[in-house]
Amino acid sequence: MCWEDGDPVSIPVGTPWLTAAQILGHTVPTGCLYGSCGACEIEVNGHVVRACISSVCGSKGTLKVELATDPYW
């Protein structure tokens, strides 16, 4: 599960995080798309992941995803 404005939304395991964000109506900034620049970092259950090279993982319960915006990207 991903969260959109506090309401649970089901996203299939294995979906790339950039795609999941797009499904939920969010845009994750990107730079290199290879995981080296860090522009696409998101926080999933307290762990920072790079959305361009990571996908939704299987988890018991709910995944809490934090998207932040950086004015420089």
PDB file of N, CA, C and O in Angstrom:
ATOM      1  N   MET A   1       0.826  -1.195   0.000  1.00  0.00           N
ATOM      2  CA  MET A   1       0.000   0.000   0.000  1.00  0.00           C
ATOM      3  C   MET A   1       0.866   1.254   0.000  1.00  0.00           C
ATOM      4  O   MET A   1       1.896   1.316   0.671  1.00  0.00           O
ATOM      5  N   CYS A   2       0.443   2.217  -0.740  1.00  0.00           N
ATOM      6  CA  CYS A   2       1.055   3.538  -0.709  1.00  0.00           C
ATOM      7  C   CYS A   2       0.009   4.484  -0.163  1.00  0.00           C
ATOM      8  O   CYS A   2      -1.175   4.148  -0.113  1.00  0.00           O
ATOM      9  N   TRP A   3       0.426   5.635   0.237  1.00  0.00           N
ATOM     10  CA  TRP A   3      -0.520   6.584   0.807  1.00  0.00           C
ATOM     11  C   TRP A   3      -0.635   7.810  -0.065  1.00  0.00           C
ATOM     12  O   TRP A   3       0.368   8.351  -0.531  1.00  0.00           O
ATOM     13  N   GLU A   4      -1.856   8.245  -0.284  1.00  0.00           N
ATOM     14  CA  GLU A   4      -2.128   9.471  -1.009  1.00  0.00           C
ATOM     15  C   GLU A   4      -3.071  10.290  -0.142  1.00  0.00           C
ATOM     16  O   GLU A   4      -4.238   9.934   0.020  1.00  0.00           O
ATOM     17  N   ASP A   5      -2.571  11.375   0.410  1.00  0.00           N
ATOM     18  CA  ASP A   5      -3.378  12.250   1.265  1.00  0.00           C
ATOM     19  C   ASP A   5      -4.061  11.488   2.399  1.00  0.00           C
ATOM     20  O   ASP A   5      -5.187  11.812   2.776  1.00  0.00           O
ATOM     21  N   GLY A   6      -3.377  10.470   2.946  1.00  0.00           N
ATOM     22  CA  GLY A   6      -3.911   9.739   4.087  1.00  0.00           C
ATOM     23  C   GLY A   6      -4.816   8.586   3.730  1.00  0.00           C
ATOM     24  O   GLY A   6      -5.157   7.800   4.614  1.00  0.00           O
ATOM     25  N   ASP A   7      -5.226   8.441   2.476  1.00  0.00           N
ATOM     26  CA  ASP A   7      -6.087   7.335   2.070  1.00  0.00           C
ATOM     27  C   ASP A   7      -5.231   6.229   1.464  1.00  0.00           C
ATOM     28  O   ASP A   7      -4.352   6.508   0.648  1.00  0.00           O
ATOM     29  N   PRO A   8      -5.475   4.974   1.853  1.00  0.00           N
ATOM     30  CA  PRO A   8      -4.669   3.888   1.298  1.00  0.00           C
ATOM     31  C   PRO A   8      -4.980   3.655  -0.178  1.00  0.00           C
ATOM     32  O   PRO A   8      -6.136   3.711  -0.598  1.00  0.00           O
ATOM     33  N   VAL A   9      -3.942   3.395  -0.948  1.00  0.00           N
ATOM     34  CA  VAL A   9      -4.060   3.099  -2.374  1.00  0.00           C
ATOM     35  C   VAL A   9      -3.184   1.884  -2.654  1.00  0.00           C
ATOM     36  O   VAL A   9      -2.021   1.861  -2.252  1.00  0.00           O
ATOM     37  N   SER A  10      -3.716   0.885  -3.328  1.00  0.00           N
ATOM     38  CA  SER A  10      -2.938  -0.319  -3.630  1.00  0.00           C
ATOM     39  C   SER A  10      -2.083  -0.104  -4.872  1.00  0.00           C
ATOM     40  O   SER A  10      -2.574   0.327  -5.916  1.00  0.00           O
ATOM     41  N   ILE A  11      -0.808  -0.410  -4.741  1.00  0.00           N
ATOM     42  CA  ILE A  11       0.149  -0.356  -5.842  1.00  0.00           C
ATOM     43  C   ILE A  11       0.813  -1.732  -5.880  1.00  0.00           C
ATOM     44  O   ILE A  11       1.304  -2.196  -4.850  1.00  0.00           O
ATOM     45  N   PRO A  12       0.842  -2.396  -7.035  1.00  0.00           N
ATOM     46  CA  PRO A  12       1.426  -3.738  -7.101  1.00  0.00           C
ATOM     47  C   PRO A  12       2.912  -3.765  -6.732  1.00  0.00           C
ATOM     48  O   PRO A  12       3.667  -2.863  -7.094  1.00  0.00           O
ATOM     49  N   VAL A  13       3.316  -4.803  -6.013  1.00  0.00           N
ATOM     50  CA  VAL A  13       4.717  -5.021  -5.681  1.00  0.00           C
ATOM     51  C   VAL A  13       5.499  -5.124  -6.989  1.00  0.00           C
ATOM     52  O   VAL A  13       5.046  -5.766  -7.937  1.00  0.00           O
ATOM     53  N   GLY A  14       6.665  -4.495  -7.040  1.00  0.00           N
ATOM     54  CA  GLY A  14       7.497  -4.520  -8.226  1.00  0.00           C
ATOM     55  C   GLY A  14       7.308  -3.321  -9.137  1.00  0.00           C
ATOM     56  O   GLY A  14       8.067  -3.137 -10.089  1.00  0.00           O
ATOM     57  N   THR A  15       6.291  -2.495  -8.850  1.00  0.00           N
ATOM     58  CA  THR A  15       6.078  -1.287  -9.639  1.00  0.00           C
ATOM     59  C   THR A  15       7.211  -0.315  -9.354  1.00  0.00           C
ATOM     60  O   THR A  15       7.503  -0.053  -8.187  1.00  0.00           O
ATOM     61  N   PRO A  16       7.866   0.235 -10.386  1.00  0.00           N
ATOM     62  CA  PRO A  16       8.911   1.231 -10.134  1.00  0.00           C
ATOM     63  C   PRO A  16       8.331   2.419  -9.361  1.00  0.00           C
ATOM     64  O   PRO A  16       7.198   2.834  -9.609  1.00  0.00           O
ATOM     65  N   TRP A  17       9.111   2.960  -8.429  1.00  0.00           N
ATOM     66  CA  TRP A  17       8.620   4.073  -7.617  1.00  0.00           C
ATOM     67  C   TRP A  17       8.235   5.280  -8.460  1.00  0.00           C
ATOM     68  O   TRP A  17       7.283   5.984  -8.122  1.00  0.00           O
ATOM     69  N   LEU A  18       8.949   5.534  -9.544  1.00  0.00           N
ATOM     70  CA  LEU A  18       8.577   6.667 -10.404  1.00  0.00           C
ATOM     71  C   LEU A  18       7.196   6.451 -11.010  1.00  0.00           C
ATOM     72  O   LEU A  18       6.419   7.397 -11.131  1.00  0.00           O
ATOM     73  N   THR A  19       6.886   5.221 -11.390  1.00  0.00           N
ATOM     74  CA  THR A  19       5.571   4.891 -11.934  1.00  0.00           C
ATOM     75  C   THR A  19       4.508   4.989 -10.845  1.00  0.00           C
ATOM     76  O   THR A  19       3.426   5.525 -11.084  1.00  0.00           O
ATOM     77  N   ALA A  20       4.806   4.477  -9.651  1.00  0.00           N
ATOM     78  CA  ALA A  20       3.852   4.544  -8.538  1.00  0.00           C
ATOM     79  C   ALA A  20       3.503   5.991  -8.219  1.00  0.00           C
ATOM     80  O   ALA A  20       2.337   6.317  -7.999  1.00  0.00           O
ATOM     81  N   ALA A  21       4.506   6.856  -8.192  1.00  0.00           N
ATOM     82  CA  ALA A  21       4.257   8.274  -7.927  1.00  0.00           C
ATOM     83  C   ALA A  21       3.365   8.869  -9.002  1.00  0.00           C
ATOM     84  O   ALA A  21       2.459   9.645  -8.700  1.00  0.00           O
ATOM     85  N   GLN A  22       3.615   8.513 -10.251  1.00  0.00           N
ATOM     86  CA  GLN A  22       2.809   9.025 -11.360  1.00  0.00           C
ATOM     87  C   GLN A  22       1.362   8.550 -11.240  1.00  0.00           C
ATOM     88  O   GLN A  22       0.440   9.328 -11.484  1.00  0.00           O
ATOM     89  N   ILE A  23       1.148   7.293 -10.872  1.00  0.00           N
ATOM     90  CA  ILE A  23      -0.199   6.755 -10.673  1.00  0.00           C
ATOM     91  C   ILE A  23      -0.942   7.565  -9.620  1.00  0.00           C
ATOM     92  O   ILE A  23      -2.144   7.804  -9.742  1.00  0.00           O
ATOM     93  N   LEU A  24      -0.215   7.988  -8.576  1.00  0.00           N
ATOM     94  CA  LEU A  24      -0.813   8.740  -7.476  1.00  0.00           C
ATOM     95  C   LEU A  24      -0.902  10.239  -7.759  1.00  0.00           C
ATOM     96  O   LEU A  24      -1.375  11.007  -6.921  1.00  0.00           O
ATOM     97  N   GLY A  25      -0.448  10.650  -8.941  1.00  0.00           N
ATOM     98  CA  GLY A  25      -0.545  12.056  -9.310  1.00  0.00           C
ATOM     99  C   GLY A  25       0.589  12.919  -8.808  1.00  0.00           C
ATOM    100  O   GLY A  25       0.458  14.141  -8.729  1.00  0.00           O
ATOM    101  N   HIS A  26       1.720  12.284  -8.462  1.00  0.00           N
ATOM    102  CA  HIS A  26       2.881  13.016  -7.973  1.00  0.00           C
ATOM    103  C   HIS A  26       4.014  12.920  -8.986  1.00  0.00           C
ATOM    104  O   HIS A  26       4.075  11.982  -9.781  1.00  0.00           O
ATOM    105  N   THR A  27       4.891  13.882  -8.946  1.00  0.00           N
ATOM    106  CA  THR A  27       6.083  13.854  -9.780  1.00  0.00           C
ATOM    107  C   THR A  27       7.297  13.811  -8.874  1.00  0.00           C
ATOM    108  O   THR A  27       7.439  14.635  -7.970  1.00  0.00           O
ATOM    109  N   VAL A  28       8.167  12.852  -9.119  1.00  0.00           N
ATOM    110  CA  VAL A  28       9.426  12.766  -8.390  1.00  0.00           C
ATOM    111  C   VAL A  28      10.490  13.348  -9.315  1.00  0.00           C
ATOM    112  O   VAL A  28      10.650  12.881 -10.443  1.00  0.00           O
ATOM    113  N   PRO A  29      11.218  14.362  -8.852  1.00  0.00           N
ATOM    114  CA  PRO A  29      12.250  14.924  -9.711  1.00  0.00           C
ATOM    115  C   PRO A  29      13.318  13.876 -10.020  1.00  0.00           C
ATOM    116  O   PRO A  29      13.630  13.026  -9.185  1.00  0.00           O
ATOM    117  N   THR A  30      13.859  13.948 -11.203  1.00  0.00           N
ATOM    118  CA  THR A  30      14.916  13.024 -11.593  1.00  0.00           C
ATOM    119  C   THR A  30      16.071  13.804 -12.197  1.00  0.00           C
ATOM    120  O   THR A  30      15.914  14.947 -12.627  1.00  0.00           O
ATOM    121  N   GLY A  31      17.196  13.185 -12.222  1.00  0.00           N
ATOM    122  CA  GLY A  31      18.375  13.791 -12.831  1.00  0.00           C
ATOM    123  C   GLY A  31      18.991  12.799 -13.787  1.00  0.00           C
ATOM    124  O   GLY A  31      18.740  12.839 -14.991  1.00  0.00           O
ATOM    125  N   CYS A  32      19.800  11.908 -13.244  1.00  0.00           N
ATOM    126  CA  CYS A  32      20.578  10.984 -14.072  1.00  0.00           C
ATOM    127  C   CYS A  32      19.807   9.740 -14.505  1.00  0.00           C
ATOM    128  O   CYS A  32      20.119   9.149 -15.539  1.00  0.00           O
ATOM    129  N   LEU A  33      18.807   9.337 -13.728  1.00  0.00           N
ATOM    130  CA  LEU A  33      18.037   8.098 -13.921  1.00  0.00           C
ATOM    131  C   LEU A  33      18.889   6.830 -13.767  1.00  0.00           C
ATOM    132  O   LEU A  33      18.481   5.754 -14.207  1.00  0.00           O
ATOM    133  N   TYR A  34      20.059   6.953 -13.151  1.00  0.00           N
ATOM    134  CA  TYR A  34      20.929   5.806 -12.883  1.00  0.00           C
ATOM    135  C   TYR A  34      21.223   5.639 -11.394  1.00  0.00           C
ATOM    136  O   TYR A  34      21.969   4.736 -11.014  1.00  0.00           O
ATOM    137  N   GLY A  35      20.648   6.497 -10.542  1.00  0.00           N
ATOM    138  CA  GLY A  35      20.832   6.377  -9.103  1.00  0.00           C
ATOM    139  C   GLY A  35      22.037   7.076  -8.524  1.00  0.00           C
ATOM    140  O   GLY A  35      22.297   6.957  -7.326  1.00  0.00           O
ATOM    141  N   SER A  36      22.786   7.805  -9.342  1.00  0.00           N
ATOM    142  CA  SER A  36      23.992   8.424  -8.794  1.00  0.00           C
ATOM    143  C   SER A  36      23.815   9.870  -8.346  1.00  0.00           C
ATOM    144  O   SER A  36      24.580  10.328  -7.497  1.00  0.00           O
ATOM    145  N   CYS A  37      22.855  10.603  -8.871  1.00  0.00           N
ATOM    146  CA  CYS A  37      22.756  12.025  -8.518  1.00  0.00           C
ATOM    147  C   CYS A  37      21.937  12.283  -7.245  1.00  0.00           C
ATOM    148  O   CYS A  37      22.161  13.284  -6.564  1.00  0.00           O
ATOM    149  N   GLY A  38      20.997  11.397  -6.919  1.00  0.00           N
ATOM    150  CA  GLY A  38      20.202  11.562  -5.707  1.00  0.00           C
ATOM    151  C   GLY A  38      18.996  12.473  -5.838  1.00  0.00           C
ATOM    152  O   GLY A  38      18.310  12.722  -4.847  1.00  0.00           O
ATOM    153  N   ALA A  39      18.719  12.975  -7.029  1.00  0.00           N
ATOM    154  CA  ALA A  39      17.581  13.889  -7.211  1.00  0.00           C
ATOM    155  C   ALA A  39      16.242  13.228  -6.901  1.00  0.00           C
ATOM    156  O   ALA A  39      15.294  13.907  -6.508  1.00  0.00           O
ATOM    157  N   CYS A  40      16.160  11.929  -7.073  1.00  0.00           N
ATOM    158  CA  CYS A  40      14.880  11.225  -6.939  1.00  0.00           C
ATOM    159  C   CYS A  40      14.706  10.535  -5.586  1.00  0.00           C
ATOM    160  O   CYS A  40      13.854   9.657  -5.455  1.00  0.00           O
ATOM    161  N   GLU A  41      15.482  10.906  -4.595  1.00  0.00           N
ATOM    162  CA  GLU A  41      15.383  10.244  -3.297  1.00  0.00           C
ATOM    163  C   GLU A  41      14.019  10.446  -2.662  1.00  0.00           C
ATOM    164  O   GLU A  41      13.504  11.563  -2.602  1.00  0.00           O
ATOM    165  N   ILE A  42      13.439   9.343  -2.187  1.00  0.00           N
ATOM    166  CA  ILE A  42      12.193   9.373  -1.435  1.00  0.00           C
ATOM    167  C   ILE A  42      12.430   8.577  -0.154  1.00  0.00           C
ATOM    168  O   ILE A  42      13.400   7.825  -0.051  1.00  0.00           O
ATOM    169  N   GLU A  43      11.555   8.745   0.800  1.00  0.00           N
ATOM    170  CA  GLU A  43      11.673   8.010   2.050  1.00  0.00           C
ATOM    171  C   GLU A  43      10.530   7.007   2.135  1.00  0.00           C
ATOM    172  O   GLU A  43       9.359   7.375   2.042  1.00  0.00           O
ATOM    173  N   VAL A  44      10.881   5.737   2.313  1.00  0.00           N
ATOM    174  CA  VAL A  44       9.901   4.661   2.419  1.00  0.00           C
ATOM    175  C   VAL A  44      10.079   4.005   3.780  1.00  0.00           C
ATOM    176  O   VAL A  44      11.103   3.379   4.052  1.00  0.00           O
ATOM    177  N   ASN A  45       9.069   4.157   4.630  1.00  0.00           N
ATOM    178  CA  ASN A  45       9.125   3.607   5.994  1.00  0.00           C
ATOM    179  C   ASN A  45      10.416   3.986   6.707  1.00  0.00           C
ATOM    180  O   ASN A  45      11.015   3.170   7.406  1.00  0.00           O
ATOM    181  N   GLY A  46      10.836   5.235   6.521  1.00  0.00           N
ATOM    182  CA  GLY A  46      11.995   5.742   7.221  1.00  0.00           C
ATOM    183  C   GLY A  46      13.339   5.470   6.557  1.00  0.00           C
ATOM    184  O   GLY A  46      14.379   5.874   7.077  1.00  0.00           O
ATOM    185  N   HIS A  47      13.326   4.795   5.422  1.00  0.00           N
ATOM    186  CA  HIS A  47      14.561   4.489   4.700  1.00  0.00           C
ATOM    187  C   HIS A  47      14.582   5.248   3.384  1.00  0.00           C
ATOM    188  O   HIS A  47      13.603   5.235   2.637  1.00  0.00           O
ATOM    189  N   VAL A  48      15.702   5.910   3.102  1.00  0.00           N
ATOM    190  CA  VAL A  48      15.836   6.669   1.866  1.00  0.00           C
ATOM    191  C   VAL A  48      16.171   5.709   0.725  1.00  0.00           C
ATOM    192  O   VAL A  48      17.102   4.910   0.819  1.00  0.00           O
ATOM    193  N   VAL A  49      15.391   5.805  -0.354  1.00  0.00           N
ATOM    194  CA  VAL A  49      15.652   5.017  -1.561  1.00  0.00           C
ATOM    195  C   VAL A  49      15.673   5.962  -2.755  1.00  0.00           C
ATOM    196  O   VAL A  49      15.103   7.052  -2.707  1.00  0.00           O
ATOM    197  N   ARG A  50      16.315   5.547  -3.792  1.00  0.00           N
ATOM    198  CA  ARG A  50      16.349   6.329  -5.029  1.00  0.00           C
ATOM    199  C   ARG A  50      15.272   5.768  -5.950  1.00  0.00           C
ATOM    200  O   ARG A  50      15.358   4.628  -6.407  1.00  0.00           O
ATOM    201  N   ALA A  51      14.270   6.579  -6.211  1.00  0.00           N
ATOM    202  CA  ALA A  51      13.080   6.132  -6.935  1.00  0.00           C
ATOM    203  C   ALA A  51      13.375   5.682  -8.356  1.00  0.00           C
ATOM    204  O   ALA A  51      12.627   4.875  -8.909  1.00  0.00           O
ATOM    205  N   CYS A  52      14.443   6.182  -8.960  1.00  0.00           N
ATOM    206  CA  CYS A  52      14.734   5.824 -10.349  1.00  0.00           C
ATOM    207  C   CYS A  52      15.249   4.402 -10.498  1.00  0.00           C
ATOM    208  O   CYS A  52      15.191   3.841 -11.592  1.00  0.00           O
ATOM    209  N   ILE A  53      15.751   3.809  -9.425  1.00  0.00           N
ATOM    210  CA  ILE A  53      16.307   2.462  -9.511  1.00  0.00           C
ATOM    211  C   ILE A  53      15.676   1.503  -8.506  1.00  0.00           C
ATOM    212  O   ILE A  53      16.167   0.389  -8.326  1.00  0.00           O
ATOM    213  N   SER A  54      14.595   1.920  -7.852  1.00  0.00           N
ATOM    214  CA  SER A  54      13.941   1.093  -6.839  1.00  0.00           C
ATOM    215  C   SER A  54      12.479   0.872  -7.209  1.00  0.00           C
ATOM    216  O   SER A  54      11.886   1.632  -7.973  1.00  0.00           O
ATOM    217  N   SER A  55      11.926  -0.183  -6.647  1.00  0.00           N
ATOM    218  CA  SER A  55      10.520  -0.481  -6.912  1.00  0.00           C
ATOM    219  C   SER A  55       9.799  -0.763  -5.597  1.00  0.00           C
ATOM    220  O   SER A  55      10.425  -0.976  -4.559  1.00  0.00           O
ATOM    221  N   VAL A  56       8.480  -0.761  -5.664  1.00  0.00           N
ATOM    222  CA  VAL A  56       7.637  -1.022  -4.501  1.00  0.00           C
ATOM    223  C   VAL A  56       7.945  -2.436  -4.017  1.00  0.00           C
ATOM    224  O   VAL A  56       7.887  -3.392  -4.790  1.00  0.00           O
ATOM    225  N   CYS A  57       8.272  -2.559  -2.737  1.00  0.00           N
ATOM    226  CA  CYS A  57       8.628  -3.848  -2.169  1.00  0.00           C
ATOM    227  C   CYS A  57       7.441  -4.474  -1.453  1.00  0.00           C
ATOM    228  O   CYS A  57       6.489  -3.788  -1.079  1.00  0.00           O
ATOM    229  N   GLY A  58       7.513  -5.761  -1.273  1.00  0.00           N
ATOM    230  CA  GLY A  58       6.486  -6.450  -0.515  1.00  0.00           C
ATOM    231  C   GLY A  58       6.643  -6.128   0.958  1.00  0.00           C
ATOM    232  O   GLY A  58       7.760  -6.097   1.474  1.00  0.00           O
ATOM    233  N   SER A  59       5.551  -5.890   1.628  1.00  0.00           N
ATOM    234  CA  SER A  59       5.612  -5.541   3.040  1.00  0.00           C
ATOM    235  C   SER A  59       4.314  -5.948   3.707  1.00  0.00           C
ATOM    236  O   SER A  59       3.239  -5.837   3.118  1.00  0.00           O
ATOM    237  N   LYS A  60       4.417  -6.414   4.922  1.00  0.00           N
ATOM    238  CA  LYS A  60       3.205  -6.670   5.688  1.00  0.00           C
ATOM    239  C   LYS A  60       2.716  -5.322   6.185  1.00  0.00           C
ATOM    240  O   LYS A  60       3.467  -4.592   6.831  1.00  0.00           O
ATOM    241  N   GLY A  61       1.504  -4.993   5.901  1.00  0.00           N
ATOM    242  CA  GLY A  61       0.971  -3.715   6.351  1.00  0.00           C
ATOM    243  C   GLY A  61       1.134  -2.634   5.302  1.00  0.00           C
ATOM    244  O   GLY A  61       1.083  -2.889   4.099  1.00  0.00           O
ATOM    245  N   THR A  62       1.330  -1.435   5.785  1.00  0.00           N
ATOM    246  CA  THR A  62       1.340  -0.260   4.933  1.00  0.00           C
ATOM    247  C   THR A  62       2.742   0.307   4.799  1.00  0.00           C
ATOM    248  O   THR A  62       3.518   0.322   5.754  1.00  0.00           O
ATOM    249  N   LEU A  63       3.051   0.772   3.600  1.00  0.00           N
ATOM    250  CA  LEU A  63       4.300   1.500   3.385  1.00  0.00           C
ATOM    251  C   LEU A  63       3.995   2.983   3.494  1.00  0.00           C
ATOM    252  O   LEU A  63       3.053   3.473   2.870  1.00  0.00           O
ATOM    253  N   LYS A  64       4.766   3.683   4.264  1.00  0.00           N
ATOM    254  CA  LYS A  64       4.611   5.130   4.366  1.00  0.00           C
ATOM    255  C   LYS A  64       5.674   5.774   3.492  1.00  0.00           C
ATOM    256  O   LYS A  64       6.871   5.584   3.706  1.00  0.00           O
ATOM    257  N   VAL A  65       5.225   6.535   2.510  1.00  0.00           N
ATOM    258  CA  VAL A  65       6.139   7.139   1.549  1.00  0.00           C
ATOM    259  C   VAL A  65       6.120   8.643   1.718  1.00  0.00           C
ATOM    260  O   VAL A  65       5.055   9.261   1.725  1.00  0.00           O
ATOM    261  N   GLU A  66       7.293   9.232   1.853  1.00  0.00           N
ATOM    262  CA  GLU A  66       7.432  10.683   1.973  1.00  0.00           C
ATOM    263  C   GLU A  66       8.100  11.210   0.711  1.00  0.00           C
ATOM    264  O   GLU A  66       9.194  10.779   0.348  1.00  0.00           O
ATOM    265  N   LEU A  67       7.438  12.137   0.053  1.00  0.00           N
ATOM    266  CA  LEU A  67       7.996  12.795  -1.119  1.00  0.00           C
ATOM    267  C   LEU A  67       8.318  14.221  -0.726  1.00  0.00           C
ATOM    268  O   LEU A  67       7.477  14.914  -0.153  1.00  0.00           O
ATOM    269  N   ALA A  68       9.503  14.660  -1.020  1.00  0.00           N
ATOM    270  CA  ALA A  68       9.902  16.032  -0.725  1.00  0.00           C
ATOM    271  C   ALA A  68      10.248  16.732  -2.019  1.00  0.00           C
ATOM    272  O   ALA A  68      10.663  16.086  -2.981  1.00  0.00           O
ATOM    273  N   THR A  69      10.086  18.025  -2.059  1.00  0.00           N
ATOM    274  CA  THR A  69      10.470  18.758  -3.250  1.00  0.00           C
ATOM    275  C   THR A  69      11.712  19.582  -2.943  1.00  0.00           C
ATOM    276  O   THR A  69      11.848  20.158  -1.864  1.00  0.00           O
ATOM    277  N   ASP A  70      12.589  19.623  -3.891  1.00  0.00           N
ATOM    278  CA  ASP A  70      13.824  20.372  -3.772  1.00  0.00           C
ATOM    279  C   ASP A  70      13.819  21.439  -4.859  1.00  0.00           C
ATOM    280  O   ASP A  70      13.805  21.100  -6.043  1.00  0.00           O
ATOM    281  N   PRO A  71      13.832  22.711  -4.494  1.00  0.00           N
ATOM    282  CA  PRO A  71      13.725  23.766  -5.502  1.00  0.00           C
ATOM    283  C   PRO A  71      14.874  23.797  -6.504  1.00  0.00           C
ATOM    284  O   PRO A  71      14.773  24.451  -7.542  1.00  0.00           O
ATOM    285  N   TYR A  72      15.959  23.098  -6.203  1.00  0.00           N
ATOM    286  CA  TYR A  72      17.110  23.098  -7.090  1.00  0.00           C
ATOM    287  C   TYR A  72      17.013  22.040  -8.182  1.00  0.00           C
ATOM    288  O   TYR A  72      17.779  22.076  -9.145  1.00  0.00           O
ATOM    289  N   TRP A  73      16.071  21.089  -8.044  1.00  0.00           N
ATOM    290  CA  TRP A  73      15.888  20.067  -9.071  1.00  0.00           C
ATOM    291  C   TRP A  73      14.681  20.452  -9.836  1.00  0.00           C
ATOM    292  O   TRP A  73      14.295  19.754 -10.774  1.00  0.00           O
TER     293      TRP A  73
END
